[in-house]
Amino acid sequence: MSVAIVTGAGSGIGLAVAGKLAGQGYKVVVNDFDGTAAEKAAAGIGENALALQGDVSDENDVARMVEGCIETFGAPTHLVNNAGHVHQSAFTDLSVADFDRMISVHLRGTFLCTRAVLEGMLSAGKGCIVNMASQLGQIGGIELVHYSAAKAGIIGMTKALAREVSNKGVRVNAVAPGPINTPLVRALSPEWQAAKAAELPLGHFGEPEDVADTVAFLCSDEARIYVGQTLSPNSGDVML
Ligand SMILES: NC(=O)c1ccc[n+]([C@@H]2O[C@H](COP(=O)([O-])OP(=O)(O)OC[C@H]3O[C@@H](n4cnc5c(N)ncnc54)[C@H](O)[C@@H]3O)[C@@H](O)[C@H]2O)c1
């Protein structure tokens, strides 16, 4: 049986990933900082889903989340490190607190959740981890130094861990979406959104389900030779 933990699954991309995996028969832990959103998401998905509130940057919350998963569904076979937030600030105005929070949620959160499940996966000789990066971790974003740095860090962590554990049966990959139609992007200025859509080769943003399809592929056996890769559902915005 496949058991996935999806962090930040109360909204947007994580919600779509949780729904997609549950539809494929996975048991899914729907984690979110926002407990009400997690409950609502899990209720919408049905009996294959379990809501577990928790902050991915908090070591105790992460331990509680993994224990809850083991109690209800068994040891996680898949982890999707998706939780995140965005915050725009010119570099000269960027506070230490905002910088630290960005690194803490994205980079420390990815590290803590991975650390909490990896031993079990290594013991089982099988596992799969998908980390949500961003194309801004590849090309940088204006007034998004902290976000871009955190996402580039996630790509680096993905590659390094993939080198360390793939010959022990655990595959680690990343996804670097372009602009996707979620509350996170809708919080950015309307001017930015309109200008961004106009410059995309495809002419429009992706939907959360488009990213969920990429994640589900990486989670599947069809992706058995994908190791340390960063896939790019991005409407053609960045071509590497
Ligand atoms: N939407 C995009 O265009 C886009 C593009 C590239 C990458 N991403 C990344 O995709 C991921 C999901 O973003 P989204 O667009 O679906 O955003 P979203 O705001 O719709 O959903 C993010 C969810 O994560 C939760 N969350 C935030 N901090 C958390 C924490 N510390 N612990 C647990 N949960 C937490 C939020 O409560 C929210 O429900 C993020 O990592 C984001 O950086 C998004």
PDBQT file of the ligand as one rigid body, heavy atoms in Angstrom, charges set to zero:
ROOT
HETATM    1  N1  LIG A 301       1.510  29.021  -7.156  1.00  0.00    +0.000 N 
HETATM    2  C1  LIG A 301       2.643  29.156  -7.836  1.00  0.00    +0.000 C 
HETATM    3  O1  LIG A 301       2.700  29.864  -8.839  1.00  0.00    +0.000 OA
HETATM    4  C2  LIG A 301       3.878  28.439  -7.408  1.00  0.00    +0.000 A 
HETATM    5  C3  LIG A 301       4.967  28.418  -8.278  1.00  0.00    +0.000 A 
HETATM    6  C4  LIG A 301       6.121  27.760  -7.912  1.00  0.00    +0.000 A 
HETATM    7  C5  LIG A 301       6.181  27.120  -6.699  1.00  0.00    +0.000 A 
HETATM    8  N2  LIG A 301       5.112  27.159  -5.845  1.00  0.00    +0.000 N 
HETATM    9  C6  LIG A 301       5.252  26.459  -4.568  1.00  0.00    +0.000 C 
HETATM   10  O2  LIG A 301       4.216  25.498  -4.454  1.00  0.00    +0.000 OA
HETATM   11  C7  LIG A 301       3.930  25.286  -3.075  1.00  0.00    +0.000 C 
HETATM   12  C8  LIG A 301       2.442  25.420  -2.855  1.00  0.00    +0.000 C 
HETATM   13  O3  LIG A 301       2.049  26.740  -3.185  1.00  0.00    +0.000 OA
HETATM   14  P1  LIG A 301       0.564  27.147  -3.591  1.00  0.00    +0.000 P 
HETATM   15  O4  LIG A 301       0.669  28.054  -4.725  1.00  0.00    +0.000 OA
HETATM   16  O5  LIG A 301      -0.299  25.953  -3.682  1.00  0.00    +0.000 OA
HETATM   17  O6  LIG A 301       0.189  28.050  -2.320  1.00  0.00    +0.000 OA
HETATM   18  P2  LIG A 301      -1.092  28.080  -1.362  1.00  0.00    +0.000 P 
HETATM   19  O7  LIG A 301      -0.925  29.304  -0.543  1.00  0.00    +0.000 OA
HETATM   20  O8  LIG A 301      -2.343  27.903  -2.142  1.00  0.00    +0.000 OA
HETATM   21  O9  LIG A 301      -0.904  26.782  -0.457  1.00  0.00    +0.000 OA
HETATM   22  C9  LIG A 301       0.171  26.646   0.429  1.00  0.00    +0.000 C 
HETATM   23  C10 LIG A 301      -0.324  25.935   1.679  1.00  0.00    +0.000 C 
HETATM   24  O10 LIG A 301       0.815  25.709   2.524  1.00  0.00    +0.000 OA
HETATM   25  C11 LIG A 301       0.425  25.969   3.864  1.00  0.00    +0.000 C 
HETATM   26  N3  LIG A 301       1.594  26.315   4.656  1.00  0.00    +0.000 N 
HETATM   27  C12 LIG A 301       2.318  27.465   4.618  1.00  0.00    +0.000 A 
HETATM   28  N4  LIG A 301       3.295  27.436   5.524  1.00  0.00    +0.000 NA
HETATM   29  C13 LIG A 301       3.195  26.231   6.158  1.00  0.00    +0.000 A 
HETATM   30  C14 LIG A 301       3.923  25.613   7.187  1.00  0.00    +0.000 A 
HETATM   31  N5  LIG A 301       4.948  26.248   7.779  1.00  0.00    +0.000 N 
HETATM   32  N6  LIG A 301       3.570  24.370   7.563  1.00  0.00    +0.000 NA
HETATM   33  C15 LIG A 301       2.524  23.721   6.989  1.00  0.00    +0.000 A 
HETATM   34  N7  LIG A 301       1.782  24.280   6.008  1.00  0.00    +0.000 NA
HETATM   35  C16 LIG A 301       2.109  25.517   5.600  1.00  0.00    +0.000 A 
HETATM   36  C17 LIG A 301      -0.562  27.124   3.770  1.00  0.00    +0.000 C 
HETATM   37  O11 LIG A 301      -1.377  27.197   4.930  1.00  0.00    +0.000 OA
HETATM   38  C18 LIG A 301      -1.318  26.775   2.496  1.00  0.00    +0.000 C 
HETATM   39  O12 LIG A 301      -2.489  26.011   2.779  1.00  0.00    +0.000 OA
HETATM   40  C19 LIG A 301       4.761  26.311  -2.298  1.00  0.00    +0.000 C 
HETATM   41  O13 LIG A 301       5.941  25.684  -1.820  1.00  0.00    +0.000 OA
HETATM   42  C20 LIG A 301       5.100  27.347  -3.343  1.00  0.00    +0.000 C 
HETATM   43  O14 LIG A 301       6.278  28.047  -3.039  1.00  0.00    +0.000 OA
HETATM   44  C21 LIG A 301       3.961  27.794  -6.177  1.00  0.00    +0.000 A 
ENDROOT
TORSDOF 0
